[in-house]
Amino acid sequence: MAKIKYIEFGGTEHEVDVPTGLTIMEGAVKNKIPGIDGDCGGACACATCHVYVGEEWTTKLPEKEGAEEDMLDFAFEVKENSRLSCQITVSDELEGLVIQMPEKQF
């Protein structure tokens, strides 16, 4: 289990324990955190779970794969630290991960 901090676009913070093996998107949905929709259920078939990963975490996460890169083309205001939260699986090593949500999801 890892404690993950989700920060809504407006600045509201949610710090929750997310079980190992779930994705960052599943952690948000199960904890009813607004700003991450996950319309495709985590199949990497939409971009409604787009998030910004804290800069200090970008090198600690697995590289983006082709499907994630392709789906990010459909996300709002993509940045260098943009990720699809359905593609990040929680592990103990992600303790303290900070995620920020964009202004909106498409």
PDB file as gemmi writes it, atoms N, CA and C in Angstrom:
CRYST1    1.000    1.000    1.000  90.00  90.00  90.00 P 1                      
ATOM      1  N   MET A   1       0.852  -1.168   0.000  1.00  0.00           N  
ATOM      2  CA  MET A   1       0.000   0.000   0.000  1.00  0.00           C  
ATOM      3  C   MET A   1       0.900   1.233   0.000  1.00  0.00           C  
ATOM      4  N   ALA A   2       0.447   2.263  -0.722  1.00  0.00           N  
ATOM      5  CA  ALA A   2       1.215   3.506  -0.778  1.00  0.00           C  
ATOM      6  C   ALA A   2       0.277   4.692  -0.578  1.00  0.00           C  
ATOM      7  N   LYS A   3       0.764   5.683   0.132  1.00  0.00           N  
ATOM      8  CA  LYS A   3       0.002   6.914   0.317  1.00  0.00           C  
ATOM      9  C   LYS A   3       0.265   7.790  -0.903  1.00  0.00           C  
ATOM     10  N   ILE A   4      -0.814   8.145  -1.618  1.00  0.00           N  
ATOM     11  CA  ILE A   4      -0.742   8.956  -2.825  1.00  0.00           C  
ATOM     12  C   ILE A   4      -1.478  10.270  -2.569  1.00  0.00           C  
ATOM     13  N   LYS A   5      -0.876  11.364  -2.998  1.00  0.00           N  
ATOM     14  CA  LYS A   5      -1.532  12.667  -2.865  1.00  0.00           C  
ATOM     15  C   LYS A   5      -2.058  13.092  -4.233  1.00  0.00           C  
ATOM     16  N   TYR A   6      -3.374  13.272  -4.299  1.00  0.00           N  
ATOM     17  CA  TYR A   6      -4.048  13.753  -5.498  1.00  0.00           C  
ATOM     18  C   TYR A   6      -4.394  15.226  -5.265  1.00  0.00           C  
ATOM     19  N   ILE A   7      -4.040  16.080  -6.202  1.00  0.00           N  
ATOM     20  CA  ILE A   7      -4.336  17.503  -6.074  1.00  0.00           C  
ATOM     21  C   ILE A   7      -5.237  17.916  -7.230  1.00  0.00           C  
ATOM     22  N   GLU A   8      -6.452  18.354  -6.884  1.00  0.00           N  
ATOM     23  CA  GLU A   8      -7.384  18.823  -7.901  1.00  0.00           C  
ATOM     24  C   GLU A   8      -6.862  20.103  -8.540  1.00  0.00           C  
ATOM     25  N   PHE A   9      -7.377  20.446  -9.711  1.00  0.00           N  
ATOM     26  CA  PHE A   9      -6.941  21.641 -10.424  1.00  0.00           C  
ATOM     27  C   PHE A   9      -7.065  22.887  -9.548  1.00  0.00           C  
ATOM     28  N   GLY A  10      -8.115  22.981  -8.764  1.00  0.00           N  
ATOM     29  CA  GLY A  10      -8.338  24.141  -7.899  1.00  0.00           C  
ATOM     30  C   GLY A  10      -7.490  24.151  -6.637  1.00  0.00           C  
ATOM     31  N   GLY A  11      -6.720  23.087  -6.394  1.00  0.00           N  
ATOM     32  CA  GLY A  11      -5.818  23.049  -5.252  1.00  0.00           C  
ATOM     33  C   GLY A  11      -6.238  22.158  -4.104  1.00  0.00           C  
ATOM     34  N   THR A  12      -7.468  21.636  -4.133  1.00  0.00           N  
ATOM     35  CA  THR A  12      -7.923  20.739  -3.067  1.00  0.00           C  
ATOM     36  C   THR A  12      -7.087  19.459  -3.098  1.00  0.00           C  
ATOM     37  N   GLU A  13      -6.564  19.066  -1.934  1.00  0.00           N  
ATOM     38  CA  GLU A  13      -5.709  17.886  -1.839  1.00  0.00           C  
ATOM     39  C   GLU A  13      -6.453  16.717  -1.198  1.00  0.00           C  
ATOM     40  N   HIS A  14      -6.157  15.540  -1.698  1.00  0.00           N  
ATOM     41  CA  HIS A  14      -6.694  14.289  -1.155  1.00  0.00           C  
ATOM     42  C   HIS A  14      -5.509  13.353  -0.984  1.00  0.00           C  
ATOM     43  N   GLU A  15      -5.224  12.953   0.226  1.00  0.00           N  
ATOM     44  CA  GLU A  15      -4.136  12.008   0.478  1.00  0.00           C  
ATOM     45  C   GLU A  15      -4.768  10.702   0.924  1.00  0.00           C  
ATOM     46  N   VAL A  16      -4.583   9.655   0.111  1.00  0.00           N  
ATOM     47  CA  VAL A  16      -5.241   8.381   0.390  1.00  0.00           C  
ATOM     48  C   VAL A  16      -4.252   7.223   0.271  1.00  0.00           C  
ATOM     49  N   ASP A  17      -4.562   6.140   0.975  1.00  0.00           N  
ATOM     50  CA  ASP A  17      -3.794   4.908   0.852  1.00  0.00           C  
ATOM     51  C   ASP A  17      -4.385   4.115  -0.304  1.00  0.00           C  
ATOM     52  N   VAL A  18      -3.536   3.767  -1.258  1.00  0.00           N  
ATOM     53  CA  VAL A  18      -3.972   2.994  -2.421  1.00  0.00           C  
ATOM     54  C   VAL A  18      -3.278   1.632  -2.362  1.00  0.00           C  
ATOM     55  N   PRO A  19      -4.054   0.550  -2.394  1.00  0.00           N  
ATOM     56  CA  PRO A  19      -3.463  -0.783  -2.311  1.00  0.00           C  
ATOM     57  C   PRO A  19      -2.512  -1.085  -3.472  1.00  0.00           C  
ATOM     58  N   THR A  20      -1.455  -1.801  -3.170  1.00  0.00           N  
ATOM     59  CA  THR A  20      -0.515  -2.261  -4.182  1.00  0.00           C  
ATOM     60  C   THR A  20      -1.264  -3.067  -5.235  1.00  0.00           C  
ATOM     61  N   GLY A  21      -0.908  -2.833  -6.485  1.00  0.00           N  
ATOM     62  CA  GLY A  21      -1.530  -3.566  -7.584  1.00  0.00           C  
ATOM     63  C   GLY A  21      -2.637  -2.803  -8.283  1.00  0.00           C  
ATOM     64  N   LEU A  22      -3.253  -1.847  -7.583  1.00  0.00           N  
ATOM     65  CA  LEU A  22      -4.237  -0.995  -8.243  1.00  0.00           C  
ATOM     66  C   LEU A  22      -3.484   0.068  -9.037  1.00  0.00           C  
ATOM     67  N   THR A  23      -4.185   0.728  -9.934  1.00  0.00           N  
ATOM     68  CA  THR A  23      -3.569   1.844 -10.651  1.00  0.00           C  
ATOM     69  C   THR A  23      -3.902   3.151  -9.932  1.00  0.00           C  
ATOM     70  N   ILE A  24      -3.176   4.182 -10.280  1.00  0.00           N  
ATOM     71  CA  ILE A  24      -3.448   5.503  -9.719  1.00  0.00           C  
ATOM     72  C   ILE A  24      -4.882   5.921 -10.053  1.00  0.00           C  
ATOM     73  N   MET A  25      -5.351   5.586 -11.258  1.00  0.00           N  
ATOM     74  CA  MET A  25      -6.729   5.895 -11.661  1.00  0.00           C  
ATOM     75  C   MET A  25      -7.723   5.149 -10.778  1.00  0.00           C  
ATOM     76  N   GLU A  26      -7.501   3.882 -10.531  1.00  0.00           N  
ATOM     77  CA  GLU A  26      -8.416   3.101  -9.691  1.00  0.00           C  
ATOM     78  C   GLU A  26      -8.450   3.664  -8.271  1.00  0.00           C  
ATOM     79  N   GLY A  27      -7.304   4.092  -7.763  1.00  0.00           N  
ATOM     80  CA  GLY A  27      -7.257   4.694  -6.439  1.00  0.00           C  
ATOM     81  C   GLY A  27      -8.114   5.941  -6.357  1.00  0.00           C  
ATOM     82  N   ALA A  28      -8.096   6.750  -7.403  1.00  0.00           N  
ATOM     83  CA  ALA A  28      -8.910   7.974  -7.436  1.00  0.00           C  
ATOM     84  C   ALA A  28     -10.395   7.645  -7.524  1.00  0.00           C  
ATOM     85  N   VAL A  29     -10.736   6.746  -8.425  1.00  0.00           N  
ATOM     86  CA  VAL A  29     -12.150   6.389  -8.625  1.00  0.00           C  
ATOM     87  C   VAL A  29     -12.728   5.744  -7.369  1.00  0.00           C  
ATOM     88  N   LYS A  30     -12.010   4.800  -6.773  1.00  0.00           N  
ATOM     89  CA  LYS A  30     -12.509   4.111  -5.572  1.00  0.00           C  
ATOM     90  C   LYS A  30     -12.649   5.047  -4.375  1.00  0.00           C  
ATOM     91  N   ASN A  31     -11.866   6.126  -4.368  1.00  0.00           N  
ATOM     92  CA  ASN A  31     -11.943   7.098  -3.276  1.00  0.00           C  
ATOM     93  C   ASN A  31     -12.754   8.341  -3.642  1.00  0.00           C  
ATOM     94  N   LYS A  32     -13.441   8.254  -4.790  1.00  0.00           N  
ATOM     95  CA  LYS A  32     -14.334   9.330  -5.246  1.00  0.00           C  
ATOM     96  C   LYS A  32     -13.634  10.699  -5.315  1.00  0.00           C  
ATOM     97  N   ILE A  33     -12.406  10.675  -5.826  1.00  0.00           N  
ATOM     98  CA  ILE A  33     -11.640  11.902  -5.976  1.00  0.00           C  
ATOM     99  C   ILE A  33     -12.014  12.523  -7.326  1.00  0.00           C  
ATOM    100  N   PRO A  34     -12.537  13.737  -7.308  1.00  0.00           N  
ATOM    101  CA  PRO A  34     -12.937  14.369  -8.575  1.00  0.00           C  
ATOM    102  C   PRO A  34     -11.727  14.754  -9.419  1.00  0.00           C  
ATOM    103  N   GLY A  35     -11.930  14.720 -10.748  1.00  0.00           N  
ATOM    104  CA  GLY A  35     -10.885  15.160 -11.662  1.00  0.00           C  
ATOM    105  C   GLY A  35     -10.258  14.045 -12.473  1.00  0.00           C  
ATOM    106  N   ILE A  36     -10.489  12.801 -12.070  1.00  0.00           N  
ATOM    107  CA  ILE A  36     -10.022  11.644 -12.840  1.00  0.00           C  
ATOM    108  C   ILE A  36     -11.261  10.808 -13.132  1.00  0.00           C  
ATOM    109  N   ASP A  37     -11.629  10.745 -14.420  1.00  0.00           N  
ATOM    110  CA  ASP A  37     -12.860  10.058 -14.800  1.00  0.00           C  
ATOM    111  C   ASP A  37     -12.651   8.566 -15.081  1.00  0.00           C  
ATOM    112  N   GLY A  38     -11.646   8.231 -15.875  1.00  0.00           N  
ATOM    113  CA  GLY A  38     -11.393   6.825 -16.198  1.00  0.00           C  
ATOM    114  C   GLY A  38     -12.534   6.202 -16.961  1.00  0.00           C  
ATOM    115  N   ASP A  39     -13.034   6.902 -17.988  1.00  0.00           N  
ATOM    116  CA  ASP A  39     -14.206   6.427 -18.736  1.00  0.00           C  
ATOM    117  C   ASP A  39     -14.036   5.043 -19.353  1.00  0.00           C  
ATOM    118  N   CYS A  40     -12.820   4.685 -19.773  1.00  0.00           N  
ATOM    119  CA  CYS A  40     -12.623   3.379 -20.415  1.00  0.00           C  
ATOM    120  C   CYS A  40     -12.328   2.276 -19.404  1.00  0.00           C  
ATOM    121  N   GLY A  41     -12.300   2.618 -18.127  1.00  0.00           N  
ATOM    122  CA  GLY A  41     -12.075   1.618 -17.091  1.00  0.00           C  
ATOM    123  C   GLY A  41     -10.625   1.180 -16.937  1.00  0.00           C  
ATOM    124  N   GLY A  42      -9.721   1.892 -17.567  1.00  0.00           N  
ATOM    125  CA  GLY A  42      -8.302   1.567 -17.417  1.00  0.00           C  
ATOM    126  C   GLY A  42      -7.716   0.801 -18.579  1.00  0.00           C  
ATOM    127  N   ALA A  43      -8.400   0.808 -19.725  1.00  0.00           N  
ATOM    128  CA  ALA A  43      -7.932   0.049 -20.888  1.00  0.00           C  
ATOM    129  C   ALA A  43      -6.991   0.843 -21.788  1.00  0.00           C  
ATOM    130  N   CYS A  44      -6.606   2.033 -21.366  1.00  0.00           N  
ATOM    131  CA  CYS A  44      -5.743   2.909 -22.175  1.00  0.00           C  
ATOM    132  C   CYS A  44      -6.403   3.204 -23.522  1.00  0.00           C  
ATOM    133  N   ALA A  45      -7.731   3.423 -23.483  1.00  0.00           N  
ATOM    134  CA  ALA A  45      -8.495   3.669 -24.703  1.00  0.00           C  
ATOM    135  C   ALA A  45      -9.143   5.048 -24.697  1.00  0.00           C  
ATOM    136  N   CYS A  46      -8.773   5.878 -23.738  1.00  0.00           N  
ATOM    137  CA  CYS A  46      -9.260   7.258 -23.677  1.00  0.00           C  
ATOM    138  C   CYS A  46      -8.194   8.057 -22.939  1.00  0.00           C  
ATOM    139  N   ALA A  47      -8.456   9.312 -22.708  1.00  0.00           N  
ATOM    140  CA  ALA A  47      -7.476  10.129 -21.974  1.00  0.00           C  
ATOM    141  C   ALA A  47      -8.133  10.821 -20.789  1.00  0.00           C  
ATOM    142  N   THR A  48      -9.201  10.223 -20.248  1.00  0.00           N  
ATOM    143  CA  THR A  48      -9.944  10.869 -19.165  1.00  0.00           C  
ATOM    144  C   THR A  48      -9.358  10.592 -17.785  1.00  0.00           C  
ATOM    145  N   CYS A  49      -8.164  10.044 -17.758  1.00  0.00           N  
ATOM    146  CA  CYS A  49      -7.459   9.860 -16.489  1.00  0.00           C  
ATOM    147  C   CYS A  49      -6.102  10.567 -16.542  1.00  0.00           C  
ATOM    148  N   HIS A  50      -6.008  11.548 -17.424  1.00  0.00           N  
ATOM    149  CA  HIS A  50      -4.776  12.321 -17.608  1.00  0.00           C  
ATOM    150  C   HIS A  50      -4.418  13.049 -16.315  1.00  0.00           C  
ATOM    151  N   VAL A  51      -3.160  12.968 -15.923  1.00  0.00           N  
ATOM    152  CA  VAL A  51      -2.656  13.655 -14.725  1.00  0.00           C  
ATOM    153  C   VAL A  51      -1.256  14.194 -15.004  1.00  0.00           C  
ATOM    154  N   TYR A  52      -0.807  15.063 -14.102  1.00  0.00           N  
ATOM    155  CA  TYR A  52       0.567  15.536 -14.106  1.00  0.00           C  
ATOM    156  C   TYR A  52       1.266  14.898 -12.907  1.00  0.00           C  
ATOM    157  N   VAL A  53       2.381  14.260 -13.156  1.00  0.00           N  
ATOM    158  CA  VAL A  53       3.159  13.604 -12.114  1.00  0.00           C  
ATOM    159  C   VAL A  53       4.161  14.608 -11.568  1.00  0.00           C  
ATOM    160  N   GLY A  54       4.313  14.642 -10.248  1.00  0.00           N  
ATOM    161  CA  GLY A  54       5.299  15.518  -9.639  1.00  0.00           C  
ATOM    162  C   GLY A  54       6.655  15.337 -10.311  1.00  0.00           C  
ATOM    163  N   GLU A  55       7.325  16.431 -10.617  1.00  0.00           N  
ATOM    164  CA  GLU A  55       8.585  16.399 -11.368  1.00  0.00           C  
ATOM    165  C   GLU A  55       9.606  15.417 -10.775  1.00  0.00           C  
ATOM    166  N   GLU A  56       9.669  15.341  -9.446  1.00  0.00           N  
ATOM    167  CA  GLU A  56      10.650  14.451  -8.821  1.00  0.00           C  
ATOM    168  C   GLU A  56      10.325  12.974  -9.038  1.00  0.00           C  
ATOM    169  N   TRP A  57       9.135  12.672  -9.547  1.00  0.00           N  
ATOM    170  CA  TRP A  57       8.715  11.289  -9.756  1.00  0.00           C  
ATOM    171  C   TRP A  57       8.843  10.823 -11.196  1.00  0.00           C  
ATOM    172  N   THR A  58       9.035  11.736 -12.131  1.00  0.00           N  
ATOM    173  CA  THR A  58       9.003  11.352 -13.550  1.00  0.00           C  
ATOM    174  C   THR A  58      10.054  10.297 -13.898  1.00  0.00           C  
ATOM    175  N   THR A  59      11.210  10.345 -13.282  1.00  0.00           N  
ATOM    176  CA  THR A  59      12.252   9.360 -13.589  1.00  0.00           C  
ATOM    177  C   THR A  59      12.105   8.079 -12.784  1.00  0.00           C  
ATOM    178  N   LYS A  60      11.224   8.071 -11.797  1.00  0.00           N  
ATOM    179  CA  LYS A  60      11.039   6.886 -10.947  1.00  0.00           C  
ATOM    180  C   LYS A  60       9.928   5.969 -11.459  1.00  0.00           C  
ATOM    181  N   LEU A  61       9.169   6.445 -12.452  1.00  0.00           N  
ATOM    182  CA  LEU A  61       8.069   5.659 -12.999  1.00  0.00           C  
ATOM    183  C   LEU A  61       8.513   4.943 -14.265  1.00  0.00           C  
ATOM    184  N   PRO A  62       7.832   3.851 -14.609  1.00  0.00           N  
ATOM    185  CA  PRO A  62       8.144   3.186 -15.879  1.00  0.00           C  
ATOM    186  C   PRO A  62       7.923   4.158 -17.046  1.00  0.00           C  
ATOM    187  N   GLU A  63       8.669   3.963 -18.114  1.00  0.00           N  
ATOM    188  CA  GLU A  63       8.522   4.794 -19.312  1.00  0.00           C  
ATOM    189  C   GLU A  63       7.112   4.650 -19.892  1.00  0.00           C  
ATOM    190  N   LYS A  64       6.659   5.693 -20.562  1.00  0.00           N  
ATOM    191  CA  LYS A  64       5.386   5.628 -21.282  1.00  0.00           C  
ATOM    192  C   LYS A  64       5.550   4.669 -22.455  1.00  0.00           C  
ATOM    193  N   GLU A  65       4.541   3.857 -22.681  1.00  0.00           N  
ATOM    194  CA  GLU A  65       4.546   2.978 -23.840  1.00  0.00           C  
ATOM    195  C   GLU A  65       3.792   3.655 -24.981  1.00  0.00           C  
ATOM    196  N   GLY A  66       3.847   3.075 -26.149  1.00  0.00           N  
ATOM    197  CA  GLY A  66       3.257   3.672 -27.351  1.00  0.00           C  
ATOM    198  C   GLY A  66       1.781   4.010 -27.222  1.00  0.00           C  
ATOM    199  N   ALA A  67       0.988   3.099 -26.673  1.00  0.00           N  
ATOM    200  CA  ALA A  67      -0.450   3.338 -26.551  1.00  0.00           C  
ATOM    201  C   ALA A  67      -0.729   4.532 -25.650  1.00  0.00           C  
ATOM    202  N   GLU A  68       0.024   4.661 -24.566  1.00  0.00           N  
ATOM    203  CA  GLU A  68      -0.164   5.797 -23.667  1.00  0.00           C  
ATOM    204  C   GLU A  68       0.219   7.096 -24.368  1.00  0.00           C  
ATOM    205  N   GLU A  69       1.331   7.100 -25.077  1.00  0.00           N  
ATOM    206  CA  GLU A  69       1.748   8.288 -25.840  1.00  0.00           C  
ATOM    207  C   GLU A  69       0.664   8.682 -26.831  1.00  0.00           C  
ATOM    208  N   ASP A  70       0.102   7.694 -27.529  1.00  0.00           N  
ATOM    209  CA  ASP A  70      -0.949   7.969 -28.511  1.00  0.00           C  
ATOM    210  C   ASP A  70      -2.194   8.567 -27.860  1.00  0.00           C  
ATOM    211  N   MET A  71      -2.598   8.017 -26.730  1.00  0.00           N  
ATOM    212  CA  MET A  71      -3.797   8.511 -26.048  1.00  0.00           C  
ATOM    213  C   MET A  71      -3.584   9.903 -25.472  1.00  0.00           C  
ATOM    214  N   LEU A  72      -2.381  10.214 -25.060  1.00  0.00           N  
ATOM    215  CA  LEU A  72      -2.111  11.558 -24.526  1.00  0.00           C  
ATOM    216  C   LEU A  72      -2.319  12.641 -25.579  1.00  0.00           C  
ATOM    217  N   ASP A  73      -2.294  12.259 -26.866  1.00  0.00           N  
ATOM    218  CA  ASP A  73      -2.588  13.225 -27.929  1.00  0.00           C  
ATOM    219  C   ASP A  73      -4.003  13.771 -27.809  1.00  0.00           C  
ATOM    220  N   PHE A  74      -4.872  13.053 -27.112  1.00  0.00           N  
ATOM    221  CA  PHE A  74      -6.271  13.468 -26.955  1.00  0.00           C  
ATOM    222  C   PHE A  74      -6.534  14.164 -25.620  1.00  0.00           C  
ATOM    223  N   ALA A  75      -5.517  14.346 -24.818  1.00  0.00           N  
ATOM    224  CA  ALA A  75      -5.675  14.943 -23.485  1.00  0.00           C  
ATOM    225  C   ALA A  75      -5.570  16.471 -23.558  1.00  0.00           C  
ATOM    226  N   PHE A  76      -6.068  17.116 -22.519  1.00  0.00           N  
ATOM    227  CA  PHE A  76      -6.069  18.573 -22.415  1.00  0.00           C  
ATOM    228  C   PHE A  76      -4.754  19.054 -21.821  1.00  0.00           C  
ATOM    229  N   GLU A  77      -4.108  20.002 -22.476  1.00  0.00           N  
ATOM    230  CA  GLU A  77      -2.875  20.637 -22.004  1.00  0.00           C  
ATOM    231  C   GLU A  77      -1.814  19.639 -21.541  1.00  0.00           C  
ATOM    232  N   VAL A  78      -1.345  18.845 -22.475  1.00  0.00           N  
ATOM    233  CA  VAL A  78      -0.309  17.853 -22.203  1.00  0.00           C  
ATOM    234  C   VAL A  78       1.026  18.559 -21.952  1.00  0.00           C  
ATOM    235  N   LYS A  79       1.742  18.066 -20.945  1.00  0.00           N  
ATOM    236  CA  LYS A  79       3.058  18.592 -20.584  1.00  0.00           C  
ATOM    237  C   LYS A  79       4.064  17.441 -20.549  1.00  0.00           C  
ATOM    238  N   GLU A  80       5.328  17.768 -20.315  1.00  0.00           N  
ATOM    239  CA  GLU A  80       6.371  16.738 -20.214  1.00  0.00           C  
ATOM    240  C   GLU A  80       6.054  15.698 -19.152  1.00  0.00           C  
ATOM    241  N   ASN A  81       5.433  16.128 -18.048  1.00  0.00           N  
ATOM    242  CA  ASN A  81       5.153  15.228 -16.935  1.00  0.00           C  
ATOM    243  C   ASN A  81       3.730  14.660 -16.974  1.00  0.00           C  
ATOM    244  N   SER A  82       3.089  14.724 -18.142  1.00  0.00           N  
ATOM    245  CA  SER A  82       1.746  14.154 -18.299  1.00  0.00           C  
ATOM    246  C   SER A  82       1.817  12.633 -18.366  1.00  0.00           C  
ATOM    247  N   ARG A  83       0.867  12.005 -17.713  1.00  0.00           N  
ATOM    248  CA  ARG A  83       0.723  10.549 -17.756  1.00  0.00           C  
ATOM    249  C   ARG A  83      -0.760  10.208 -17.723  1.00  0.00           C  
ATOM    250  N   LEU A  84      -1.073   8.997 -18.163  1.00  0.00           N  
ATOM    251  CA  LEU A  84      -2.410   8.446 -17.959  1.00  0.00           C  
ATOM    252  C   LEU A  84      -2.346   7.652 -16.667  1.00  0.00           C  
ATOM    253  N   SER A  85      -3.184   8.016 -15.721  1.00  0.00           N  
ATOM    254  CA  SER A  85      -3.098   7.385 -14.398  1.00  0.00           C  
ATOM    255  C   SER A  85      -3.493   5.915 -14.418  1.00  0.00           C  
ATOM    256  N   CYS A  86      -4.157   5.466 -15.479  1.00  0.00           N  
ATOM    257  CA  CYS A  86      -4.487   4.037 -15.586  1.00  0.00           C  
ATOM    258  C   CYS A  86      -3.268   3.207 -15.943  1.00  0.00           C  
ATOM    259  N   GLN A  87      -2.176   3.852 -16.318  1.00  0.00           N  
ATOM    260  CA  GLN A  87      -0.972   3.145 -16.735  1.00  0.00           C  
ATOM    261  C   GLN A  87       0.117   3.125 -15.660  1.00  0.00           C  
ATOM    262  N   ILE A  88      -0.221   3.646 -14.480  1.00  0.00           N  
ATOM    263  CA  ILE A  88       0.742   3.652 -13.377  1.00  0.00           C  
ATOM    264  C   ILE A  88       0.212   2.731 -12.281  1.00  0.00           C  
ATOM    265  N   THR A  89       0.879   1.615 -12.086  1.00  0.00           N  
ATOM    266  CA  THR A  89       0.467   0.642 -11.074  1.00  0.00           C  
ATOM    267  C   THR A  89       1.143   0.979  -9.747  1.00  0.00           C  
ATOM    268  N   VAL A  90       0.349   0.972  -8.704  1.00  0.00           N  
ATOM    269  CA  VAL A  90       0.846   1.325  -7.377  1.00  0.00           C  
ATOM    270  C   VAL A  90       1.713   0.203  -6.811  1.00  0.00           C  
ATOM    271  N   SER A  91       2.839   0.618  -6.237  1.00  0.00           N  
ATOM    272  CA  SER A  91       3.737  -0.290  -5.517  1.00  0.00           C  
ATOM    273  C   SER A  91       4.223   0.462  -4.284  1.00  0.00           C  
ATOM    274  N   ASP A  92       4.869  -0.242  -3.385  1.00  0.00           N  
ATOM    275  CA  ASP A  92       5.394   0.399  -2.171  1.00  0.00           C  
ATOM    276  C   ASP A  92       6.370   1.526  -2.512  1.00  0.00           C  
ATOM    277  N   GLU A  93       7.059   1.405  -3.640  1.00  0.00           N  
ATOM    278  CA  GLU A  93       8.028   2.417  -4.051  1.00  0.00           C  
ATOM    279  C   GLU A  93       7.372   3.759  -4.402  1.00  0.00           C  
ATOM    280  N   LEU A  94       6.064   3.764  -4.609  1.00  0.00           N  
ATOM    281  CA  LEU A  94       5.369   5.006  -4.959  1.00  0.00           C  
ATOM    282  C   LEU A  94       4.840   5.754  -3.736  1.00  0.00           C  
ATOM    283  N   GLU A  95       5.232   5.328  -2.548  1.00  0.00           N  
ATOM    284  CA  GLU A  95       4.845   6.018  -1.312  1.00  0.00           C  
ATOM    285  C   GLU A  95       5.185   7.508  -1.432  1.00  0.00           C  
ATOM    286  N   GLY A  96       4.164   8.363  -1.274  1.00  0.00           N  
ATOM    287  CA  GLY A  96       4.368   9.803  -1.327  1.00  0.00           C  
ATOM    288  C   GLY A  96       4.215  10.424  -2.704  1.00  0.00           C  
ATOM    289  N   LEU A  97       3.849   9.626  -3.700  1.00  0.00           N  
ATOM    290  CA  LEU A  97       3.658  10.144  -5.058  1.00  0.00           C  
ATOM    291  C   LEU A  97       2.638  11.280  -5.053  1.00  0.00           C  
ATOM    292  N   VAL A  98       2.950  12.332  -5.785  1.00  0.00           N  
ATOM    293  CA  VAL A  98       2.052  13.484  -5.900  1.00  0.00           C  
ATOM    294  C   VAL A  98       1.556  13.563  -7.337  1.00  0.00           C  
ATOM    295  N   ILE A  99       0.238  13.627  -7.464  1.00  0.00           N  
ATOM    296  CA  ILE A  99      -0.440  13.687  -8.761  1.00  0.00           C  
ATOM    297  C   ILE A  99      -1.267  14.965  -8.797  1.00  0.00           C  
ATOM    298  N   GLN A 100      -1.187  15.707  -9.896  1.00  0.00           N  
ATOM    299  CA  GLN A 100      -2.050  16.887 -10.065  1.00  0.00           C  
ATOM    300  C   GLN A 100      -2.955  16.666 -11.262  1.00  0.00           C  
ATOM    301  N   MET A 101      -4.187  17.137 -11.134  1.00  0.00           N  
ATOM    302  CA  MET A 101      -5.141  16.982 -12.217  1.00  0.00           C  
ATOM    303  C   MET A 101      -5.134  18.219 -13.108  1.00  0.00           C  
ATOM    304  N   PRO A 102      -5.387  18.010 -14.406  1.00  0.00           N  
ATOM    305  CA  PRO A 102      -5.517  19.147 -15.307  1.00  0.00           C  
ATOM    306  C   PRO A 102      -6.844  19.880 -15.055  1.00  0.00           C  
ATOM    307  N   GLU A 103      -7.007  20.992 -15.709  1.00  0.00           N  
ATOM    308  CA  GLU A 103      -8.230  21.778 -15.554  1.00  0.00           C  
ATOM    309  C   GLU A 103      -9.478  20.990 -15.944  1.00  0.00           C  
ATOM    310  N   LYS A 104      -9.345  20.149 -16.982  1.00  0.00           N  
ATOM    311  CA  LYS A 104     -10.479  19.340 -17.416  1.00  0.00           C  
ATOM    312  C   LYS A 104      -9.987  18.091 -18.121  1.00  0.00           C  
ATOM    313  N   GLN A 105     -10.879  17.146 -18.291  1.00  0.00           N  
ATOM    314  CA  GLN A 105     -10.617  15.912 -19.032  1.00  0.00           C  
ATOM    315  C   GLN A 105     -11.487  15.937 -20.283  1.00  0.00           C  
ATOM    316  N   PHE A 106     -10.996  15.357 -21.365  1.00  0.00           N  
ATOM    317  CA  PHE A 106     -11.818  15.249 -22.583  1.00  0.00           C  
ATOM    318  C   PHE A 106     -12.448  13.891 -22.653  1.00  0.00           C  
TER     319      PHE A 106                                                      
END                                                                             
